[in-house]
């Protein structure tokens, strides 16, 4: 009997040594919710003197939203003998400390009691919050985000991606997560992947403009920012990609328009500068040759797309319904403002009126021969539909009229 008491006493001493020296806060309370004992970590963490804490209970240190659940939790522990749950403790200074509590029924001084071990999970909660924030930004970002495998044979496999990445490329998220990043690029982009990978592994954060393909094979231009990151000792490639297709298309269109305007200006410079001088100083037969050469040049520009933007027309599609409009378009491309006069149109004739001279009114007044060139452009265009059309010049701004007016019989 003495041996049993000595064993129990030794066991109790060991228990209290561990109780008071553990890193987690430990509480013993009765089934009514009154503290019977508290360890040193609990005292230090909560900031109360031990005597004050011993006059309190779980209700007193739990945050209000958890304190109201204490009675039900005590009842559940009494029935199940063990329970693990989360709560928030409030220190004497008012600081909130999230805790994970593991509670068990024990015998304390020959009475049933509850031993609760409370682990501070502030860092875990902070990490969970950061994960939620990251996931929220990841999912709500307006750019495509990829996390790629950065080690071994699977390097470049997509291990995570946001919904935007799937939407831009026309795939489901499940499809994207079963692909290699080169599956989304054109062949040239895939061929250059090892070189970009080498730059990334050398520590460079790369910024490139790459053309991808959507599920239907349409080209998508992406601005890519990518670099290597390490998570839990494992290397990944983190890439943010922005759809810049609209910008590339805009830049392409602006360049085409700029080039086209330059070529149009070159034509106008020739026509308004050199042509009048050549015509003035050349004999009559030579003038006809020069004029024909200028018209040939304009026609070549029209039908071979070298200077004039005639994309809304196709050479083989010039017909009776659009030949007048096409004639106006050619002149307008050279800087004029011409249109078909629908009020003077029937089965054998139509009229074209101009309120803006393609050569400039002053130039036309100084060189009325330019008005003959306008006539020739109309005749050359109409002749693609009607054989030997008769284009009459009724009015010209070069001769001082308020507008240009041409009557076309066919």
Secondary structure, 3 states (H helix, E strand, C coil): CHHHHHHHHHHHHHHHHHHHHCCCEEEEECCCCCEEEECHHHHHHHCCCHHHHHCCCHHHHECHHHHCCHHHHHHHHHHHCEEEEEEEEECCCCCEEEEEEEEEEEEECCEEEEEEEEEECHHHHHHHHHHHHHHHHHHHCCCEEEEEECCCCCCCEEEEECHHHHHHHCCCHHHHCCCEHHHHECHHHHHCHHHHHHHHHCCCCEEEEEEEECCCCCEEEEEEEEEEEEECCEEEEEEEEEECHHHHHHHHHHHHHHHHHHHHHHHHHHHHHHHHHHHHHCCHHHHHHHHHHHHHHHHHHHHHCCCCCCCCCCHHHCCCCCHHHHHHHHHHHCCCEEEEEHHHCCCCEEEEEEEECCCCHHHHHHCCHHHHHHHHHHHHHHCCCCCCCEEEEEECHHHCCCCEEEEEEC
